[in-house]
Amino acid sequence: MEPQAERSALTATAYGAGWVWCAPGRLLHGAWVVLQAGRVVDISDQTPAGMQAVHLGPGLLMPGLVNAHTHLELSFLADFIAKPQGDFMGWLETLVNLRPGYDRRQAKESARRAATFAAGQGTVLAGDITNTGRAAWAWAEAGVSVISFFEALGPARAEPPEPEMKWEGNYFSAQAVACHAPYSVPSWRMQALKKKAAAIPLPMSIHLAESRAEVEFFTGQGADGARMEDFLVRRGLQKADMDLRAGRPLAHLLALEVVDSRTLLVHGVQLTPEELIQVAAQGASLCLCPRSNLGLTGAVADVPAALKAGVNLALGTDSLASCPDLSIWAEMRKLMEVYPELDPEAVITMATSGGAKALGLGEHFGRIVPGYCAPLVYVDLLETKKNEVLPAAVAGGGDTVKLTIVD
Ligand SMILES: [Zn+2]
């Protein structure tokens, strides 16, 4: 990357690469992408004249990545919490016990480190859950556009601020609304939050069907559900006050009419193929957090069924309390490991345009199209045949294969 100081923001620069993946179904050989003031202005198969031209190499130039679900402010917990061993309720107990004891300086340093790492991995947009609003600065410092989802819990805790969004050049930031989960926010409040979220054209985020405990809590059967009910009672939440409308978490949300094209459902590990069809019918997006889901619950969502149903899928890392780092490349690899039959292009789509759409920014991020935002990511592959480019990028990107971020 050219040092920012050496070129004016108004000067166009052309970046050439052996392959350019612009969007699903559009992989170009030997193309050039012209960037100006942090946005794509042109894509050409000729070396553009009259401007600085930088040929990156024979590898793959692609859109920057989207991390649609993380909790940057929990980064400090990485040092305190043991690797999750499939015991979701045990992990949740540890998390809420550890959280009050944090040191603000240490939390700040861990957030900075994690956001810088994410930016170095090519992440350009994040959907970040927050209870304090104390992490947005770290994303801004790292140059990663961010939607800070202020998370409401219980009947009254943490009322999210009024939603707002703004652009500064190609940098986007917003404060939006998140409902923690269908088992932790009473019906009346969830509906009020959905109304509040509608003040801006961005989604409301909800953790859904993450664990077996959650499903059992709704059905009222099973030891894990009883454990969750007991956990909630100790935190002042009675099941009777939740006003549950159905025996499954998704059916409950559907009955409350809070699932639509501006709803970002997160995890969905326990959703059945029939429920995934309902999610698709509502036009809602689903964010998978493969490493966190496997660590906390031993499973990930039924991705083949979700793709078949036409659900828009995104990828997220979740927090460092349940995942070793904020690399979306590692999430892509984990998903391919669980479902080796997946098309790598479908997985790259989740990490780019799928994530951008899930965050309500599908017209601005996740594709290489004139008007869309940089930074872009160059994956430093050797000479590669067309059908091997995307698999090779997923297999090594950000790990054994070096990345260059260009804007
Ligand atoms: Zn989460």
Boltz pocket constraint, residues with backbone or C-beta under 6 A from the ligand:
constraints:
  - pocket:
      binder: B
      contacts: [[A, 69], [A, 70], [A, 71], [A, 129], [A, 207], [A, 266], [A, 318], [A, 319]]
      max_distance: 6.0
